[in-house]
Amino acid sequence: MSNRIRQLQEFVDGIAASVAIIGREETGELVVSACNEHFFEMTGGRRGGTGTRNFPIALDTLIPSYARLDLRKKLQECFSTGVAQELEQAYDLREGTLWWRLSLKPFRHVAGGDSTVLEILITGLDITSKMLLTHELEVSTSRFRSVVNAAYDAIITIDQTHNITLFNRAAQNLFGYDSSEMLGKPLVSLLPEAYRANHSAHIHQFARSPVHSRQMDERNRIYGQHRDGSLLPVEIAISKINVDGLLEFTAVIRDISDRVRLMDLLQKEAGTDALTGLPNRREFLDVVENVLRTDDALSVVMLDIDFFKKVNDTHGHDAGDEVLRVLAKVGTAASRNMDVFARWGGEEFVVAMPGTDLERARTRAEMLRATIEKQEFSHSWSTGKAIPFTVSIGVATRAQDEHDVDAILKRADQALYKAKEGGRNRVETEQVHRALEPSGAG
């Protein structure tokens, strides 16, 4: 070993990192002029005997075949250009796979004004821990993305400026936009116009709150807006997280269109008579009680099909049901939008007429009675011919400052009783003063 090579060897042995000095023979072969023990450990090579080895050593004898091509390419580039290079390489050893970052720095020799690269210093730093951490992060990120994109619910993340940074596949399906269209866009673009003005204030309020997650407005319905402009009933759970001093918000959004349709259907059925499709007693009372909270005029009409049992006995119960449906259709057609024509029960029906005094209510009731008596309506009877029927009607109106719905209904029922007692197929009214007389009056 020459004195110069010995000096180089002593130099590299004193460095804690993996170090080697690479030269180039006249034949162009790359050789290791000197290296420390860390370099042997990095490549998987071993010193011979007492730990000495004759230098230079052919580079290919130390570098595994799978790593030679990339390293030789970088070394040749460094020799030809004189520019420092870097690369990362993995070495599979019996102890496991180790990752190294190699820095290649050329040493120039100046002679006669020419600068020539004679040798290259390779410094290797063990980056195995970093690469393992990076791999774990990539696996974790890949797993997160897989879960997010496979999620049934839409997941949207926004940054501190309320712009979208994550838009999963379910969100694309729900709102009709591709993620590439929505990333970087403001979240309010997914809200109906009526909800946009106050949205930022709600987000700021949540940002200041000590609560880290919450269900959005559990009592009221929340709506998103589809690309086609249609409204989407949704429920939302929102959470926040601090990322490098900046807040991010993530919303999990569930489409509840089916649930809302079912709830609306159940609510409608709860207030609807199954046979006639009219509002039922509960719905009627809700409307009347709402009117009674105001000072508006109100008349209530109660009507009953005359001799309905005879209709059933003569034509059958199916025909009787048809008569009920016909009366519902005729009564609805004769009502105003503000009126409520409802089935009270059995063959009895009631009508709430807001803003109508007693005289006008009587006139309208008389018109309905006459229409039914004369069969002045079109209907294809299942029996093949019309089933004649008539109705008796009682009318009552609200007294000034009266708020008792039962009192008004009682007067309407008394008027209906008068109509029946008077021969049926007629309209009778009941004045307020009669309904308010003391029960023990003589």
For each residue, the residues with C-beta under 8 A, 3 or more apart:
1: 5 6 9 54 55
2: 5 6
3: 6 7
4: 7 8
5: 1 2 8 9 33 34 55 56
6: 1 2 3 9 10
7: 3 4 10 11
8: 4 5 11 12 21 33 34
9: 1 5 6 12 13 34 55
10: 6 7 13 14
11: 7 8 14 15 34
12: 8 9 15 19 20 21 34 35 36 39
13: 9 10 36 37
14: 10 11 36
15: 11 12 19 36 38 123
16: 38
17: 38 123 124 125
18: 36 38 39 41 42 100 122 123 124 125 126
19: 12 15 35 36 38 39 121 122 123 124
20: 12 32 34 35 36 39 121 122 124
21: 8 12 32 33 34 35 119 120 121 122
22: 30 31 32 33 59 75 119 120 121 122
23: 30 31 32 33 56 118 119 120
24: 28 29 30 31 79
25: 28 29 30 31 56
26:
27:
28: 24 25
29: 24 25 58 59
30: 22 23 24 25 58 59 60 72 75
31: 22 23 24 25 55 56 57 58 59
32: 20 21 22 23 35 39 55 56 57 58 59 62
33: 5 8 21 22 23 55 56 119
34: 5 8 9 11 12 20 21 55
35: 12 19 20 21 32 39 40 62
36: 12 13 14 15 18 19 20 39 40
37: 13 40 41 47 51
38: 15 16 17 18 19 41 42 124
39: 12 18 19 20 32 35 36 42 43 45 62 122 124
40: 35 36 37 43 44 45 46 47 62
41: 18 37 38 44
42: 18 38 39 91 98 100 124 126
43: 39 40 62 63 64 67 91
44: 40 41 64 91 93
45: 39 40 61 62
46: 40
47: 37 40 51 52 53
48: 52 53
49: 52
50:
51: 37 47
52: 47 48 49
53: 47 48 57
54: 1 57
55: 1 5 9 31 32 33 34
56: 5 23 25 31 32 33
57: 31 32 53 54 61 62
58: 29 30 31 32 61 62
59: 22 29 30 31 32 62 63 68 71 72 75
60: 30 63 68
61: 45 57 58
62: 32 35 39 40 43 45 57 58 59
63: 43 59 60 67 68 71
64: 43 44 67 68 91 92
65: 68
66: 92
67: 43 63 64 70 71 89 90 91
68: 59 60 63 64 65 71 72
69: 72 73
70: 67 73 74 87 89
71: 59 63 67 68 74 75 87 89 102
72: 30 59 68 69 75 76
73: 69 70 76 77
74: 70 71 77 78 85 86 87 102 104
75: 22 30 59 71 72 78 79 85 104 120
76: 72 73 79 80
77: 73 74 80 81 83 85
78: 74 75 81 82 83 84 85 104 106 117 120
79: 24 75 76 82 106 117 120
80: 76 77
81: 77 78
82: 78 79 106 108 115 117
83: 77 78 106
84: 78 103 104 105 106
85: 74 75 77 78 103 104
86: 74 101 102 103 104
87: 70 71 74 101 102 104
88: 99 100 101 102 127 131
89: 67 70 71 99 100 102
90: 67 97 98 99 100 131
91: 42 43 44 64 67 97 98 100
92: 64 66 96 97
93: 44 96 97 98
94:
95: 98
96: 92 93
97: 90 91 92 93 128
98: 42 90 91 93 95 126 128
99: 88 89 90 126 127 128 130 131
100: 18 42 88 89 90 91 124 125 126 127
101: 86 87 88 124 125 127
102: 71 74 86 87 88 89 122 123 124
103: 84 85 86 122 123 124 125
104: 74 75 78 84 85 86 87 120 121 122
105: 84 120 121 123
106: 78 79 82 83 84 117 119 120 121
107: 117 118 119 120 121
108: 82 115 116 117 118
109: 115 116 117 118
110: 113 114 115 116
111: 114 116
112:
113: 110
114: 110 111
115: 82 108 109 110
116: 108 109 110 111
117: 78 79 82 106 107 108 109 120
118: 23 107 108 109
119: 21 22 23 33 106 107
120: 21 22 23 75 78 79 104 105 106 107 117
121: 19 20 21 22 104 105 106 107
122: 18 19 20 21 22 39 102 103 104
123: 15 17 18 19 102 103 105
124: 17 18 19 20 38 39 42 100 101 102 103
125: 17 18 100 101 103
126: 18 42 98 99 100 129
127: 88 99 100 101 130 131
128: 97 98 99 131 132
129: 126 132 133
130: 99 127 133 134
131: 88 90 99 127 128 134 135
132: 128 129 135 136
133: 129 130 136 137
134: 130 131 137 138
135: 131 132 138 139
136: 132 133 139 140
137: 133 134 140 141
138: 134 135 141 142
139: 135 136 142 143
140: 136 137 143 144
141: 137 138 144 145
142: 138 139 145 146
143: 139 140 146 147
144: 140 141 147 148
145: 141 142 148 149
146: 142 143 149 150
147: 143 144 150 151
148: 144 145 151 155 166 168
149: 145 146 168 169
150: 146 147 169
151: 147 148 154 155 168 170 252
152: 170
153: 170 252 253 254
154: 151 168 170 171 173 174 175 251 252 253 254 255
155: 148 151 166 168 170 171 250 251 252 253
156: 164 166 167 168 171 187 190 250 251 253
157: 164 165 166 248 249 250 251
158: 162 163 164 165 187 248 249 250 251
159: 162 163 165 246 248
160: 246 247 248
161:
162: 158 159 186 187 188 200 203 249
163: 158 159 184 185 186 187
164: 156 157 158 167 182 183 184 185 186 187
165: 157 158 159 183 184 248
166: 148 155 156 157 183 250
167: 156 164 171 172 177 179 182 183
168: 148 149 151 154 155 156 171 172 179
169: 149 150 172 173 179
170: 151 152 153 154 155 173 174
171: 154 155 156 167 168 174 175 177 179 182 253
172: 167 168 169 175 176 177 178 179
173: 154 169 170 176
174: 154 170 171 224 226 232 234 253 255
175: 154 171 172 182 190 224 225 226 227 232
176: 172 173 226 227 228
177: 167 171 172 181 182 227
178: 172 181 182
179: 167 168 169 171 172 182 183
180: 183
181: 177 178 185
182: 164 167 171 175 177 178 179 185 189 190
183: 164 165 166 167 179 180
184: 163 164 165
185: 163 164 181 182 189
186: 162 163 164 189
187: 156 158 162 163 164 190 191 199
188: 162 191 196 199 200
189: 182 185 186
190: 156 175 182 187 224 225
191: 187 188 195 196 199 223 224 225
192: 195 196 223 224 225 231
193: 196
194:
195: 191 192 198 199 223
196: 188 191 192 193 199
197:
198: 195 201 202
199: 187 188 191 195 196 202 203
200: 162 188 203 204
201: 198 204 205
202: 198 199 205 206
203: 162 199 200 206 207 249
204: 200 201 207 208
205: 201 202 208 209
206: 202 203 209 211 214 238 240 249
207: 203 204 240 247 249
208: 204 205
209: 205 206 214
210:
211: 206 214
212: 239 240 241
213: 237 238 239 240
214: 206 209 211 237 238 239
215: 218 235 236 237
216: 222 235 236 237 238 251
217: 220 222 236
218: 215
219:
220: 217
221: 233 260
222: 216 217 233 234 235 236
223: 191 192 195 231 232 233 234
224: 174 175 190 191 192 231 232 234 253
225: 175 190 191 192 229 230 231 232
226: 174 175 176 229 230 231 232
227: 175 176 177
228: 176
229: 225 226
230: 225 226
231: 192 223 224 225 226
232: 174 175 223 224 225 226 255 257
233: 221 222 223 255 256 257 259 260
234: 174 222 223 224 253 254 255 256
235: 215 216 222 253 254 256
236: 215 216 217 222 251 252 253 254
237: 213 214 215 216 251 252
238: 206 213 214 216 249 250 251 252
239: 212 213 214 249 250
240: 206 207 212 213 247 248 249 250
241: 212 247 248 250
242: 245 246 247 248
243: 246 247 248
244:
245: 242
246: 159 160 242 243
247: 160 207 240 241 242 243
248: 157 158 159 160 165 240 241 242 243
249: 157 158 162 203 206 207 238 239 240
250: 155 156 157 158 166 238 239 240 241
251: 154 155 156 157 158 216 236 237 238
252: 151 153 154 155 236 237 238
253: 153 154 155 156 171 174 224 234 235 236
254: 153 154 234 235 236
255: 154 174 232 233 234 258
256: 233 234 235 259 260
257: 232 233 260 261
258: 255 261 262
259: 233 256 262 263
260: 221 233 256 257 263 264
261: 257 258 264 265
262: 258 259 265 266
263: 259 260 266 267
264: 260 261 267 268
265: 261 262 268 269
266: 262 263 269 270
267: 263 264 270 271
268: 264 265 271 272
269: 265 266 272 274
270: 266 267 282
271: 267 268 279 280 282 283 286
272: 268 269 277 278 279 280 283
273: 276 277 278 279 280 328 342 343
274: 269 277
275: 321 324 325 343
276: 273 324 325 327 328 343
277: 272 273 274 325 328
278: 272 273 328 331 332 341 342 343 349
279: 271 272 273 283 284 287 340 341 342 343
280: 271 272 273 283 284 342 343
281: 284 285 342 343 344 345
282: 270 271 285 286
283: 271 272 279 280 286 287 340 342
284: 279 280 281 287 288 340 342 344 350 352
285: 281 282 288 289 405
286: 271 282 283 289 290
287: 279 283 284 290 291 340 352
288: 284 285 291 292 298 300 340 352 405 408
289: 285 286 292 293 405
290: 286 287 293 294
291: 287 288 294 296 298 352 354
292: 288 289 298 398 402 403 404 405
293: 289 290 403
294: 290 291
295: 401
296: 291 354 355
297: 354 355 356 357 397 398
298: 288 291 292 352 353 354 355 356 397 398 408
299: 352 353 356 357 358 360 361 395 396 397 398
300: 288 350 351 352 353 395 396 397 398 408 409 412
301: 350 351 353 361 364 365 393 394 395 412
302: 344 348 349 350 351 393 394 395 396 409 412 413 415 416
303: 331 348 349 350 351 365 368 369 391 392 393 394 416
304: 308 347 348 349 391 392 393 416 420
305: 308 311 323 324 327 347 389 390 391
306: 389 390 391 392 420 424 425
307: 310 311 389 424
308: 304 305 311 312 320 323 346 347 389
309: 312 313
310: 307 313 314
311: 305 307 308 314 315 319 320 323 387 389
312: 308 309 315 316 317 319 320
313: 309 310
314: 310 311
315: 311 312 319 320 383 387
316: 312 319 320
317: 312 320 321
318: 321 322 382
319: 311 312 315 316 322 323 382 383 387
320: 308 311 312 315 316 317 323 324
321: 275 317 318 324 325
322: 318 319 325 326 381 382 383 387
323: 305 308 311 319 320 326 327 387 389
324: 275 276 305 320 321 327 328 343 347
325: 275 276 277 321 322 328 329
326: 322 323 329 330 377 379
327: 276 305 323 324 330 331 349 372 389 391
328: 273 276 277 278 324 325 331 332 341 343 349
329: 325 326 332 333 377 379
330: 326 327 333 334 368 371 372 377
331: 278 303 327 328 334 335 341 349 351 368
332: 278 328 329 335 341
333: 329 330 377
334: 330 331 341 364 367 368 371
335: 331 332 339 340 341 351
336: 339 353
337:
338: 354 355
339: 335 336 351 352 353 354
340: 279 283 284 287 288 335 351 352
341: 278 279 328 331 332 334 335 349 350 351
342: 273 278 279 280 281 283 284 349 350 351 352
343: 273 275 276 278 279 280 281 324 328 348 349
344: 281 284 302 348 349 350
345: 281 348
346: 308
347: 304 305 308 324
348: 302 303 304 343 344 345
349: 278 302 303 304 327 328 331 341 342 343 344
350: 284 300 301 302 303 341 342 344 409 412
351: 300 301 302 303 331 335 339 340 341 342 365
352: 284 287 288 291 298 299 300 339 340 342
353: 298 299 300 301 336 339 356 360 361 364
354: 291 296 297 298 338 339
355: 296 297 298 338
356: 297 298 299 353 360 361 364 397
357: 297 299 360 361 397
358: 299 361 362 395 396 397 429 431
359: 362 363
360: 299 353 356 357 363 364
361: 299 301 353 356 357 358 364 365 395 397
362: 358 359 365 366 395 427 429
363: 359 360 366 367
364: 301 334 353 356 360 361 367 368
365: 301 303 351 361 362 368 369 393 395 427
366: 362 363 369 370 393 427
367: 334 363 364 370 371
368: 303 330 331 334 364 365 371 372 391 393
369: 303 365 366 372 373 390 391 393 425 426 427
370: 366 367 373 374 376
371: 330 334 367 368 374 376 377
372: 327 330 368 369 375 377 389 390 391
373: 369 370 390 425
374: 370 371
375: 372 386 388
376: 370 371
377: 326 329 330 333 371 372
378:
379: 326 329 386
380:
381: 322 384 385 386 387
382: 318 319 322
383: 315 319 322 387
384: 381
385: 381
386: 375 379 381
387: 311 315 319 322 323 381 383
388: 375
389: 305 306 307 308 311 323 327 372
390: 305 306 369 372 373 424 425
391: 303 304 305 306 327 368 369 372 425
392: 303 304 306 416 419 420 424 425 426
393: 301 302 303 304 365 366 368 369 415 416 419 426 427 428
394: 301 302 303 412 413 414 415 416 417 418 419 427 428 429 430
395: 299 300 301 302 358 361 362 365 412 415 427 428 429 430
396: 299 300 302 358 408 409 411 412 414 415 429 430 432 435
397: 297 298 299 300 356 357 358 361 408 432
398: 292 297 298 299 300 402 408
399: 402 432 436
400:
401: 295
402: 292 398 399 407 408 432
403: 292 293
404: 292 407 408
405: 285 288 289 292 408 409
406: 409 410
407: 402 404 410 411 435 436
408: 288 298 300 396 397 398 402 404 405 411 412
409: 300 302 350 396 405 406 412 413
410: 406 407 413 414 435
411: 396 407 408 414 415 430 431 432 434 435
412: 300 301 302 350 394 395 396 408 409 415 416 430
413: 302 394 409 410 416 417
414: 394 396 410 411 417 418 430 434 435
415: 302 393 394 395 396 411 412 418 419 428 429 430
416: 302 303 304 392 393 394 412 413 419 420 428
417: 394 413 414 420 421
418: 394 414 415 421 422 428 430
419: 392 393 394 415 416 422 424 426 427 428
420: 304 306 392 416 417 424
421: 417 418
422: 418 419 426 428
423: 426
424: 306 307 390 392 419 420
425: 306 369 373 390 391 392
426: 369 392 393 419 422 423
427: 362 365 366 369 393 394 395 419
428: 393 394 395 415 416 418 419 422
429: 358 362 394 395 396 415
430: 394 395 396 411 412 414 415 418 434 435
431: 358 411 434 435
432: 396 397 399 402 411 435 436
433: 436 437
434: 411 414 430 431 437
435: 396 407 410 411 414 430 431 432
436: 399 407 432 433
437: 433 434 441
438: 441
439:
440:
441: 437 438
442:
